[in-house]
Amino acid sequence: MVINKKDCAAGLFFIASGALYGGMAWTSLPIGTALRMGPGYFPIVLSGLMALFGVVIAVRSLSIGPGTPFGVIPWRGLSLILLATVVFAAFIDDLGMIPGVFLTTFLATMASPQMTLPRTLGASIGITVFCTLVFSYAVRLPIPVIGPFFSGWW
Amino acid sequence: MDLLSNLALGFSVAFQPINLAYCFIGVLLGTVVGVLPGLGPLATIAMLLPLTFGLDPTQSLIMLAGIYYGSQYGGSTTAILVNLPGESASAVTTIDGYQMARKGRAGPALAEAAIGSFVAGTAATILIAMVAKPLTSIALSFGPAEYFSLMVVGLISSIALASGSLLKAMAMICLGLLIGLTGTDIYTGAPRFTFGQFELLDGIDFVALAVGIYGIGEIVRNLEHSESDRTVIAKIGSLWPSRDDLRRMVGPSIRGTVIGSLLGVLPGGGALLSSFVAYNVEKKSSRNSAEFGHGAIEGVTAPEAANNAGAQTSFVPMLALGIPSNVVMALMIGAMIMQGIQPGPNVVVSNPELFWGLIASMWIGNAMLVILNLPLIGLWVSLLRVPYWIMFPAIIAFCCIGVYSVSNSAFAVYTVTVAGLIGYFLIKIDCEPAPFVLGFILGPMLEEHLRRAMLISGGDLSIFVTRPISAGLLLIAVVMLVIVSRPTVAKRREEVFVEEDG
């Protein structure tokens, strides 16, 4: 039997999300009545509907044929890009615009498979200069150019 | 002549040099970013939102509207020259636009896109000016039941736009609505779905969510293909359409404008649906229908006119009812609230200069697009030559800086990370994000109006069908649902979207 992997995954995802949100609403939120709906009423209806759709999608996936292939997942790119955003969020306050953006773009550029070190450095420096000029000096966003982390250095 | 005096007020606001300047900057920046492949209007506006913070409300909205149609036009340029739709609404333009470009007629195709858009923009501006006022007075009579039904119509029509299965789109709506409910319950103050994070008590930041799904998710998807897969940029040649071209443009641009204007007003409609419908109508009705798919001028003009008209008239439900008809309008509402303006029927009364100034500036912005784009086309082409390995880190940096400064918190940037991951996963399993995002925006409003309606009716669901306007709206929703789920239509929908991918 050939199952449609994408649909099967989608169905299971919706069932799981429905169970998670429905469970949270059921256990922690008052439901109320149709007249005076509590905070849990609408979420439970929605989670129920979503899980139901999920079941139908999952069941149908067993019989509708293989569908389009899943394709490759660029794991390296995916993780480096997500890491770049996390690094930005974690360090921008302390590092400030120039070091923060440099670090973020440096990580992000490495997500592309064709990168060499000169390209990576060139792109990161260029983007950092551009962002600093535009966002710090032209738009005057309240992000420090050099953050407090470096304040004792000179 | 109420209309004329209102428009006069609008133009007096829009022609103030400072407002003209912001309109120009908006159109220019919007086009620059919109030209970049894979960046649609939503990501563009979200990225550029911080630039408008220091401005007063009128200026910032004029600039944002400029960014919106600028980015839409930029997307068409990319669609014609490299066969990559910069945003979903110009996907249709790639079909015939790129074929024209391959035959060495990229210049006329670009000129037609600009002229078609301008014609549509002019007509849509007049239409908005005419219907906005009456619509706001109708809106003032709307109760919670009507608002609820209107939003249901919006959600159902967003399904018609989603590629892939209806069931998935419906499930995505539910998921969006649920996630939209995150935060403090307005009636009881109970925290919902916050996973213990106090930052989530105010709900999930919409800008961060949108940037994650449409910005980061798209970039990861583009990384699946190596750079060599990208198509060559077509040569432009002479810009001017021949006399024969011009003659063939008239009908399609008028029909496209009409279709776009009507569908744009529909909640959940807007640019994407308009361009699909306009293309199909032309393909059916044109005498040159055999030429479609091989570089028919009509196939460029009609969808371009329609998507521009639709983009503009989608401001109507936003300005008149305070309900976003699509995700871009949701962002606009967010921007208005940040500026201290509550969107809804009262805006036209309390801020007439903002309301009419915005409408008038749309027309000026469209004129600027034509003036700006035809001479600067060489610049856009050179932008397209910037390799992707420089482009995407820059986009990531802009997204992070933008989101961080919109909410002034690092938490919002973490939201981008999570939304990017989930967005990519959803795209991978063929779940279109648009219904999810629309559900996310409408979730809290939908629940609030449902609860109010129930309080009014004493818990009786029949309130939705006994009030005539509400019943009419729900009937529209049911009819739409039946139409899109009929097997023949479902098959046709698939074909349209297959064409888009091809």
Chai-1 contact restraints between the chains, C-beta under 6 A:
chainA,res_idxA,chainB,res_idxB,connection_type,confidence,min_distance_angstrom,max_distance_angstrom,comment,restraint_id
A,K6,B,I429,contact,1.0,0.0,6.0,A-B,restraint_1
A,K6,B,D430,contact,1.0,0.0,6.0,A-B,restraint_2
A,A9,B,I429,contact,1.0,0.0,6.0,A-B,restraint_3
A,A10,B,K168,contact,1.0,0.0,6.0,A-B,restraint_4
A,A10,B,I429,contact,1.0,0.0,6.0,A-B,restraint_5
A,A10,B,C431,contact,1.0,0.0,6.0,A-B,restraint_6
A,F14,B,A171,contact,1.0,0.0,6.0,A-B,restraint_7
A,S17,B,L175,contact,1.0,0.0,6.0,A-B,restraint_8
A,Y21,B,L178,contact,1.0,0.0,6.0,A-B,restraint_9
A,A34,B,M454,contact,1.0,0.0,6.0,A-B,restraint_10
A,A34,B,G459,contact,1.0,0.0,6.0,A-B,restraint_11
A,L35,B,M454,contact,1.0,0.0,6.0,A-B,restraint_12
A,L35,B,G458,contact,1.0,0.0,6.0,A-B,restraint_13
A,L35,B,G459,contact,1.0,0.0,6.0,A-B,restraint_14
A,M37,B,R451,contact,1.0,0.0,6.0,A-B,restraint_15
A,P39,B,D185,contact,1.0,0.0,6.0,A-B,restraint_16
A,P39,B,T188,contact,1.0,0.0,6.0,A-B,restraint_17
A,P39,B,A190,contact,1.0,0.0,6.0,A-B,restraint_18
A,P39,B,R192,contact,1.0,0.0,6.0,A-B,restraint_19
A,F42,B,E447,contact,1.0,0.0,6.0,A-B,restraint_20
A,P43,B,L181,contact,1.0,0.0,6.0,A-B,restraint_21
A,L46,B,C174,contact,1.0,0.0,6.0,A-B,restraint_22
A,L46,B,L177,contact,1.0,0.0,6.0,A-B,restraint_23
A,L46,B,L178,contact,1.0,0.0,6.0,A-B,restraint_24
A,L49,B,C174,contact,1.0,0.0,6.0,A-B,restraint_25
A,M50,B,A171,contact,1.0,0.0,6.0,A-B,restraint_26
A,M50,B,C174,contact,1.0,0.0,6.0,A-B,restraint_27
A,M50,B,L175,contact,1.0,0.0,6.0,A-B,restraint_28
A,F53,B,L167,contact,1.0,0.0,6.0,A-B,restraint_29
A,F53,B,M170,contact,1.0,0.0,6.0,A-B,restraint_30
A,F53,B,A171,contact,1.0,0.0,6.0,A-B,restraint_31
A,V56,B,L167,contact,1.0,0.0,6.0,A-B,restraint_32
A,I57,B,L167,contact,1.0,0.0,6.0,A-B,restraint_33
A,V72,B,E224,contact,1.0,0.0,6.0,A-B,restraint_34
A,P74,B,L223,contact,1.0,0.0,6.0,A-B,restraint_35
A,P74,B,E224,contact,1.0,0.0,6.0,A-B,restraint_36
A,G77,B,L223,contact,1.0,0.0,6.0,A-B,restraint_37
A,L78,B,V220,contact,1.0,0.0,6.0,A-B,restraint_38
A,L82,B,T417,contact,1.0,0.0,6.0,A-B,restraint_39
A,A84,B,I396,contact,1.0,0.0,6.0,A-B,restraint_40
A,T85,B,C400,contact,1.0,0.0,6.0,A-B,restraint_41
A,T85,B,V413,contact,1.0,0.0,6.0,A-B,restraint_42
A,T85,B,V416,contact,1.0,0.0,6.0,A-B,restraint_43
A,T85,B,T417,contact,1.0,0.0,6.0,A-B,restraint_44
A,V86,B,T417,contact,1.0,0.0,6.0,A-B,restraint_45
A,F88,B,C400,contact,1.0,0.0,6.0,A-B,restraint_46
A,F88,B,V413,contact,1.0,0.0,6.0,A-B,restraint_47
A,A89,B,A410,contact,1.0,0.0,6.0,A-B,restraint_48
A,A89,B,V413,contact,1.0,0.0,6.0,A-B,restraint_49
A,A89,B,Y414,contact,1.0,0.0,6.0,A-B,restraint_50
A,V101,B,A397,contact,1.0,0.0,6.0,A-B,restraint_51
A,T104,B,A397,contact,1.0,0.0,6.0,A-B,restraint_52
A,T105,B,P393,contact,1.0,0.0,6.0,A-B,restraint_53
A,T105,B,A397,contact,1.0,0.0,6.0,A-B,restraint_54
A,A108,B,P393,contact,1.0,0.0,6.0,A-B,restraint_55
A,A108,B,I396,contact,1.0,0.0,6.0,A-B,restraint_56
A,T109,B,P393,contact,1.0,0.0,6.0,A-B,restraint_57
A,S112,B,W389,contact,1.0,0.0,6.0,A-B,restraint_58
A,A123,B,I390,contact,1.0,0.0,6.0,A-B,restraint_59
A,A123,B,P393,contact,1.0,0.0,6.0,A-B,restraint_60
A,I127,B,P393,contact,1.0,0.0,6.0,A-B,restraint_61
A,I127,B,A394,contact,1.0,0.0,6.0,A-B,restraint_62
A,I127,B,A397,contact,1.0,0.0,6.0,A-B,restraint_63
A,C131,B,A397,contact,1.0,0.0,6.0,A-B,restraint_64
A,F135,B,I401,contact,1.0,0.0,6.0,A-B,restraint_65
A,V139,B,L51,contact,1.0,0.0,6.0,A-B,restraint_66
A,L141,B,S405,contact,1.0,0.0,6.0,A-B,restraint_67
